[in-house]
Amino acid sequence: MVVLDTFRRLSAPERLELLEALWSEMDEAQVASPAWHKEALAESLADFETGRAEFSDWNEAKKRLQRDLLNS
């Protein structure tokens, strides 16, 4: 695919700029969030409000996600 090949040749900052531009062009009415998004947000909010939420900085979260993905 020509578009993907072009994307791969961009630098990281250029890729981010393109992604931001593409995202800003999306019409919210055309891209509906799935129902589970609302449920997941409600659960996260409830955890936060009751003090059950656990927080970590981005580096820790990224390591945990990578570890979880490699072990799945």
Distance bins in CASP14 RR format, pairs under 12 A and 6 or more apart:
PFRMAT RR
TARGET T0000
AUTHOR 0000-0000-0000
RMODE 2
METHOD distances of the structure
MODEL  1
1 7 0 0 0 0 1 0 0 0 0 0 0
1 8 0 0 0 0 0 1 0 0 0 0 0
2 8 0 0 0 0 0 1 0 0 0 0 0
2 9 0 0 0 0 0 1 0 0 0 0 0
3 9 0 0 0 0 0 1 0 0 0 0 0
3 10 0 0 0 0 0 1 0 0 0 0 0
3 18 0 0 0 0 0 1 0 0 0 0 0
3 22 0 0 0 0 0 1 0 0 0 0 0
4 10 0 0 0 0 0 1 0 0 0 0 0
4 15 0 0 0 0 0 1 0 0 0 0 0
4 18 0 0 0 0 0 1 0 0 0 0 0
6 14 0 0 0 0 0 1 0 0 0 0 0
6 15 0 0 0 0 0 1 0 0 0 0 0
6 18 0 0 0 0 1 0 0 0 0 0 0
7 14 0 0 0 0 1 0 0 0 0 0 0
7 15 1 0 0 1 0 0 0 0 0 0 0
7 16 0 0 0 0 0 1 0 0 0 0 0
7 17 0 0 0 0 0 1 0 0 0 0 0
7 18 1 0 0 1 0 0 0 0 0 0 0
7 19 0 0 0 0 1 0 0 0 0 0 0
7 22 0 0 0 0 0 1 0 0 0 0 0
8 14 0 0 0 0 0 1 0 0 0 0 0
8 15 0 0 0 0 1 0 0 0 0 0 0
8 18 0 0 0 0 0 1 0 0 0 0 0
9 15 0 0 0 0 1 0 0 0 0 0 0
9 18 0 0 0 0 0 1 0 0 0 0 0
10 16 0 0 0 0 1 0 0 0 0 0 0
10 17 0 0 0 0 1 0 0 0 0 0 0
10 18 1 0 0 1 0 0 0 0 0 0 0
10 19 0 0 0 0 0 1 0 0 0 0 0
11 17 0 0 0 0 1 0 0 0 0 0 0
11 18 0 0 0 0 0 1 0 0 0 0 0
12 18 0 0 0 0 0 1 0 0 0 0 0
12 19 0 0 0 0 0 1 0 0 0 0 0
13 19 0 0 0 0 0 1 0 0 0 0 0
13 20 0 0 0 0 0 1 0 0 0 0 0
14 20 0 0 0 0 0 1 0 0 0 0 0
14 21 0 0 0 0 0 1 0 0 0 0 0
15 21 0 0 0 0 0 1 0 0 0 0 0
15 22 0 0 0 0 0 1 0 0 0 0 0
16 22 0 0 0 0 0 1 0 0 0 0 0
16 23 0 0 0 0 0 1 0 0 0 0 0
17 23 0 0 0 0 0 1 0 0 0 0 0
17 24 0 0 0 0 0 1 0 0 0 0 0
18 24 0 0 0 0 0 1 0 0 0 0 0
18 25 0 0 0 0 0 1 0 0 0 0 0
19 25 0 0 0 0 0 1 0 0 0 0 0
19 26 0 0 0 0 0 1 0 0 0 0 0
20 26 0 0 0 0 0 1 0 0 0 0 0
22 31 0 0 0 0 0 1 0 0 0 0 0
23 31 0 0 0 0 1 0 0 0 0 0 0
25 31 0 0 0 0 0 1 0 0 0 0 0
26 32 0 0 0 0 0 1 0 0 0 0 0
26 33 0 0 0 0 0 1 0 0 0 0 0
31 37 0 0 0 0 0 1 0 0 0 0 0
32 38 0 0 0 0 0 1 0 0 0 0 0
33 39 0 0 0 0 0 1 0 0 0 0 0
33 40 0 0 0 0 1 0 0 0 0 0 0
33 41 0 0 0 0 1 0 0 0 0 0 0
34 40 0 0 0 0 1 0 0 0 0 0 0
34 41 0 0 0 0 0 1 0 0 0 0 0
35 41 0 0 0 0 0 1 0 0 0 0 0
35 42 0 0 0 0 0 1 0 0 0 0 0
36 42 0 0 0 0 0 1 0 0 0 0 0
36 43 0 0 0 0 0 1 0 0 0 0 0
37 43 0 0 0 0 0 1 0 0 0 0 0
37 44 0 0 0 0 0 1 0 0 0 0 0
38 44 0 0 0 0 0 1 0 0 0 0 0
38 45 0 0 0 0 0 1 0 0 0 0 0
39 45 0 0 0 0 0 1 0 0 0 0 0
39 46 0 0 0 0 0 1 0 0 0 0 0
40 46 0 0 0 0 0 1 0 0 0 0 0
40 47 0 0 0 0 0 1 0 0 0 0 0
41 47 0 0 0 0 0 1 0 0 0 0 0
41 48 0 0 0 0 0 1 0 0 0 0 0
42 48 0 0 0 0 0 1 0 0 0 0 0
42 49 0 0 0 0 0 1 0 0 0 0 0
43 49 0 0 0 0 0 1 0 0 0 0 0
43 50 0 0 0 0 0 1 0 0 0 0 0
43 52 0 0 0 0 1 0 0 0 0 0 0
43 53 0 0 0 0 1 0 0 0 0 0 0
44 50 0 0 0 0 0 1 0 0 0 0 0
44 51 0 0 0 0 0 1 0 0 0 0 0
44 52 0 0 0 0 0 1 0 0 0 0 0
44 53 1 0 0 1 0 0 0 0 0 0 0
44 54 0 0 0 0 0 1 0 0 0 0 0
44 55 0 0 0 0 0 1 0 0 0 0 0
45 51 0 0 0 0 0 1 0 0 0 0 0
45 52 0 0 0 0 0 1 0 0 0 0 0
45 53 0 0 0 0 1 0 0 0 0 0 0
46 52 1 0 0 1 0 0 0 0 0 0 0
46 53 0 0 0 0 1 0 0 0 0 0 0
47 53 1 0 1 0 0 0 0 0 0 0 0
47 54 0 0 0 0 1 0 0 0 0 0 0
47 55 0 0 0 0 0 1 0 0 0 0 0
48 54 0 0 0 0 0 1 0 0 0 0 0
48 55 0 0 0 0 1 0 0 0 0 0 0
54 60 0 0 0 0 0 1 0 0 0 0 0
54 61 0 0 0 0 0 1 0 0 0 0 0
54 64 0 0 0 0 0 1 0 0 0 0 0
55 61 0 0 0 0 1 0 0 0 0 0 0
56 62 0 0 0 0 1 0 0 0 0 0 0
56 63 0 0 0 0 1 0 0 0 0 0 0
56 64 1 0 0 1 0 0 0 0 0 0 0
56 65 0 0 0 0 0 1 0 0 0 0 0
57 63 0 0 0 0 0 1 0 0 0 0 0
57 64 0 0 0 0 0 1 0 0 0 0 0
58 64 0 0 0 0 0 1 0 0 0 0 0
58 65 0 0 0 0 0 1 0 0 0 0 0
59 65 0 0 0 0 0 1 0 0 0 0 0
59 66 0 0 0 0 0 1 0 0 0 0 0
60 66 0 0 0 0 0 1 0 0 0 0 0
60 67 0 0 0 0 0 1 0 0 0 0 0
61 67 0 0 0 0 0 1 0 0 0 0 0
61 68 0 0 0 0 0 1 0 0 0 0 0
62 68 0 0 0 0 0 1 0 0 0 0 0
62 69 0 0 0 0 0 1 0 0 0 0 0
63 69 0 0 0 0 0 1 0 0 0 0 0
63 70 0 0 0 0 0 1 0 0 0 0 0
64 70 0 0 0 0 0 1 0 0 0 0 0
64 71 0 0 0 0 0 1 0 0 0 0 0
65 71 0 0 0 0 0 1 0 0 0 0 0
65 72 0 0 0 0 0 1 0 0 0 0 0
66 72 0 0 0 0 0 1 0 0 0 0 0
END
